């Protein structure tokens, strides 16, 4: 049997949404205390973010950080 791979092209919006999901997923998984921390999943997600979705990684991180900052400000006020 021949091994076939399919390459999918994501639109810029697709890339941004996936990058944002990876950023949020990484943050949430990093909150889980040992011994339940899923280190391999975190590392795989970071790899995907920085390699497969590198074009949008910085933008997604900025969006998530800004949203969290705004939400924190709202909670304080």
VONUMI-944331 format. One record per residue: residue in one letter; x, y, z of N, C-alpha, C, O in turn. Coordinates in Angstrom, 2 decimals, padded with zeros to 5 digits. Layout:
BEGIN
(site 'A',(X,Y,Z),(X,Y,Z),(X,Y,Z),(X,Y,Z))
...
//
This chain:
BEGIN
(site 'X',(000.84,-001.18,000.00),(000.00,000.00,000.00),(000.89,001.24,000.00),(001.84,001.33,000.77))
(site 'X',(000.57,002.17,-000.86),(001.35,003.39,-000.96),(000.88,004.40,000.08),(-000.31,004.59,000.29))
(site 'X',(001.83,005.04,000.72),(001.51,006.04,001.74),(001.23,007.37,001.05),(002.11,007.93,000.39))
(site 'X',(000.02,007.86,001.19),(-000.35,009.13,000.56),(-000.57,010.18,001.64),(-001.13,009.90,002.70))
(site 'X',(-000.13,011.36,001.36),(-000.40,012.47,002.27),(-001.20,013.52,001.51),(-001.01,013.73,000.31))
(site 'X',(-002.08,014.14,002.21),(-002.90,015.19,001.62),(-002.51,016.50,002.28),(-002.48,016.62,003.50))
(site 'X',(-002.22,017.48,001.45),(-001.86,018.79,001.99),(-003.06,019.71,001.81),(-003.58,019.87,000.70))
(site 'X',(-003.47,020.31,002.91),(-004.61,021.22,002.87),(-004.09,022.65,002.96),(-003.19,022.94,003.75))
(site 'X',(-004.65,023.52,002.16),(-004.28,024.93,002.25),(-005.35,025.65,003.04),(-006.53,025.60,002.72))
(site 'X',(-004.91,026.32,004.07),(-005.82,027.08,004.93),(-005.83,028.54,004.50),(-004.79,029.09,004.16))
(site 'X',(-007.00,029.15,004.51),(-007.08,030.59,004.24),(-006.43,031.32,005.42),(-006.15,030.71,006.45))
(site 'X',(-006.20,032.60,005.26),(-005.59,033.38,006.35),(-006.50,033.36,007.58),(-006.01,033.27,008.70))
(site 'X',(-007.79,033.45,007.36),(-008.73,033.41,008.50),(-008.68,032.06,009.19),(-008.69,031.99,010.42))
(site 'X',(-008.62,030.97,008.41),(-008.47,029.63,008.98),(-007.22,029.55,009.85),(-007.25,029.05,010.97))
(site 'X',(-006.12,030.06,009.31),(-004.85,030.03,010.05),(-004.95,030.81,011.36),(-004.45,030.37,012.39))
(site 'X',(-005.59,031.97,011.30),(-005.73,032.79,012.50),(-006.58,032.09,013.56),(-006.22,032.08,014.74))
(site 'X',(-007.68,031.50,013.15),(-008.56,030.81,014.10),(-007.85,029.62,014.73),(-007.95,029.40,015.94))
(site 'X',(-007.14,028.85,013.92),(-006.42,027.69,014.45),(-005.29,028.14,015.36),(-005.08,027.55,016.42))
(site 'X',(-004.56,029.18,014.97),(-003.48,029.70,015.81),(-004.03,030.19,017.14),(-003.44,029.93,018.19))
(site 'X',(-005.14,030.89,017.11),(-005.76,031.39,018.34),(-006.20,030.22,019.23),(-006.01,030.25,020.44))
(site 'X',(-006.78,029.20,018.62),(-007.21,028.02,019.38),(-006.00,027.33,020.01),(-006.07,026.87,021.15))
(site 'X',(-004.91,027.26,019.29),(-003.69,026.65,019.84),(-003.15,027.47,021.01),(-002.77,026.91,022.04))
(site 'X',(-003.11,028.80,020.86),(-002.64,029.66,021.95),(-003.49,029.45,023.21),(-002.95,029.25,024.30))
(site 'X',(-004.80,029.48,023.04),(-005.69,029.28,024.19),(-005.56,027.87,024.77),(-005.54,027.70,025.99))
(site 'X',(-005.47,026.89,023.90),(-005.32,025.51,024.37),(-004.04,025.30,025.15),(-004.04,024.63,026.18))
(site 'X',(-002.96,025.87,024.67),(-001.67,025.77,025.37),(-001.78,026.41,026.74),(-001.35,025.83,027.74))
(site 'X',(-002.37,027.61,026.81),(-002.52,028.29,028.10),(-003.31,027.45,029.09),(-002.93,027.33,030.25))
(site 'X',(-004.39,026.88,028.63),(-005.24,026.07,029.53),(-004.54,024.80,029.96),(-004.59,024.43,031.13))
(site 'X',(-003.88,024.13,029.03),(-003.18,022.90,029.39),(-002.04,023.16,030.36),(-001.73,022.32,031.21))
(site 'X',(-001.39,024.33,030.23),(-000.29,024.66,031.14),(-000.77,024.93,032.56),(000.03,024.93,033.49))
(site 'X',(-002.06,025.17,032.74),(-002.62,025.40,034.08),(-002.83,024.10,034.86),(-002.98,024.13,036.08))
(site 'X',(-002.85,022.98,034.17),(-003.12,021.70,034.82),(-001.90,021.29,035.64),(-000.79,021.22,035.11))
(site 'X',(-002.10,021.02,036.93),(-000.95,020.69,037.79),(-000.39,019.30,037.51),(-001.09,018.40,037.03))
(site 'X',(000.89,019.15,037.83),(001.53,017.83,037.77),(000.85,016.94,038.79),(000.41,017.46,039.81))
(site 'X',(000.75,015.72,038.60),(001.28,014.89,037.51),(000.34,014.77,036.32),(000.54,013.91,035.46))
(site 'X',(-000.67,015.61,036.26),(-001.68,015.50,035.20),(-001.38,016.37,033.99),(-002.12,016.33,033.00))
(site 'X',(-000.32,017.15,034.04),(000.06,018.02,032.94),(000.36,017.17,031.70),(001.13,016.22,031.76))
(site 'X',(-000.24,017.53,030.61),(-000.05,016.79,029.37),(001.08,017.42,028.56),(000.85,018.11,027.56))
(site 'X',(002.30,017.17,029.02),(003.49,017.80,028.45),(003.61,017.54,026.95),(003.89,018.47,026.18))
(site 'X',(003.41,016.30,026.52),(003.58,016.00,025.09),(002.56,016.74,024.24),(002.88,017.19,023.14))
(site 'X',(001.34,016.88,024.74),(000.32,017.64,023.99),(000.70,019.11,023.90),(000.55,019.74,022.85))
(site 'X',(001.18,019.66,025.01),(001.60,021.07,025.01),(002.73,021.28,024.02),(002.70,022.22,023.23))
(site 'X',(003.72,020.41,024.04),(004.85,020.53,023.12),(004.41,020.38,021.67),(004.87,021.11,020.80))
(site 'X',(003.52,019.43,021.41),(003.02,019.25,020.05),(002.24,020.48,019.59),(002.38,020.90,018.44))
(site 'X',(001.43,021.04,020.48),(000.65,022.23,020.12),(001.57,023.43,019.87),(001.32,024.21,018.95))
(site 'X',(002.62,023.57,020.67),(003.58,024.66,020.45),(004.29,024.48,019.12),(004.53,025.45,018.40))
(site 'X',(004.63,023.24,018.80),(005.28,022.96,017.52),(004.35,023.34,016.37),(004.77,024.02,015.43))
(site 'X',(003.10,022.89,016.44),(002.14,023.23,015.39),(001.98,024.74,015.24),(001.96,025.28,014.13))
(site 'X',(001.85,025.42,016.38),(001.68,026.88,016.35),(002.87,027.56,015.68),(002.70,028.43,014.84))
(site 'X',(004.06,027.15,016.06),(005.27,027.84,015.59),(005.76,027.37,014.22),(006.52,028.07,013.56))
(site 'X',(005.33,026.19,013.79),(005.78,025.68,012.50),(004.68,025.75,011.44),(004.89,026.31,010.37))
(site 'X',(003.53,025.19,011.73),(002.47,025.12,010.72),(001.66,026.40,010.62),(001.11,026.71,009.57))
(site 'X',(001.59,027.15,011.72),(000.78,028.37,011.73),(001.60,029.58,012.17),(001.08,030.50,012.81))
(site 'X',(002.87,029.56,011.83),(003.81,030.60,012.26),(003.40,032.00,011.79),(003.61,032.98,012.49))
(site 'X',(002.80,032.07,010.60),(002.42,033.39,010.06),(001.43,034.10,010.97),(001.42,035.33,011.04))
(site 'X',(000.60,033.35,011.65),(-000.45,033.95,012.47),(-000.19,033.80,013.97),(-000.97,034.31,014.78))
(site 'X',(000.87,033.13,014.35),(001.14,032.87,015.76),(001.25,034.16,016.57),(000.63,034.28,017.63))
(site 'X',(002.02,035.11,016.08),(002.23,036.37,016.82),(000.92,037.15,016.94),(000.59,037.66,018.00))
(site 'X',(000.18,037.22,015.85),(-001.10,037.94,015.85),(-002.07,037.28,016.84),(-002.74,037.96,017.61))
(site 'X',(-002.14,035.95,016.81),(-003.05,035.22,017.70),(-002.67,035.45,019.15),(-003.54,035.64,020.00))
(site 'X',(-001.37,035.42,019.46),(-000.91,035.66,020.84),(-001.29,037.06,021.30),(-001.73,037.26,022.43))
(site 'X',(-001.11,038.05,020.41),(-001.47,039.43,020.75),(-002.97,039.56,020.99),(-003.39,040.25,021.92))
(site 'X',(-003.78,038.91,020.16),(-005.23,038.98,020.32),(-005.67,038.37,021.65),(-006.48,038.95,022.37))
(site 'X',(-005.12,037.21,021.96),(-005.48,036.53,023.21),(-005.05,037.37,024.41),(-005.81,037.54,025.35))
(site 'X',(-003.82,037.89,024.37),(-003.33,038.71,025.49),(-004.15,039.97,025.68),(-004.44,040.37,026.81))
(site 'X',(-004.53,040.61,024.58),(-005.32,041.84,024.66),(-006.72,041.54,025.22),(-007.24,042.29,026.05))
(site 'X',(-007.32,040.47,024.76),(-008.64,040.08,025.27),(-008.57,039.79,026.76),(-009.45,040.20,027.52))
(site 'X',(-007.53,039.09,027.19),(-007.38,038.78,028.61),(-007.15,040.05,029.43),(-007.64,040.17,030.55))
(site 'X',(-006.39,041.00,028.87),(-006.15,042.27,029.56),(-007.45,043.04,029.73),(-007.73,043.56,030.81))
(site 'X',(-008.25,043.11,028.67),(-009.53,043.83,028.73),(-010.45,043.17,029.73),(-011.10,043.86,030.52))
(site 'X',(-010.53,041.86,029.71),(-011.40,041.14,030.65),(-010.96,041.35,032.09),(-011.80,041.46,032.99))
(site 'X',(-009.66,041.40,032.33),(-009.13,041.65,033.67),(-009.51,043.06,034.14),(-009.90,043.25,035.29))
(site 'X',(-009.39,044.03,033.25),(-009.77,045.41,033.57),(-011.25,045.50,033.93),(-011.63,046.20,034.87))
(site 'X',(-012.08,044.80,033.18),(-013.53,044.80,033.46),(-013.84,044.22,034.83),(-014.72,044.71,035.54))
(site 'X',(-013.12,043.17,035.20),(-013.34,042.54,036.50),(-012.96,043.48,037.64),(-013.60,043.46,038.70))
(site 'X',(-011.94,044.29,037.44),(-011.46,045.21,038.47),(-012.43,046.37,038.65),(-012.65,046.82,039.77))
(site 'X',(-012.99,046.85,037.56),(-013.88,048.03,037.61),(-015.27,047.68,037.98),(-016.13,048.56,038.07))
//
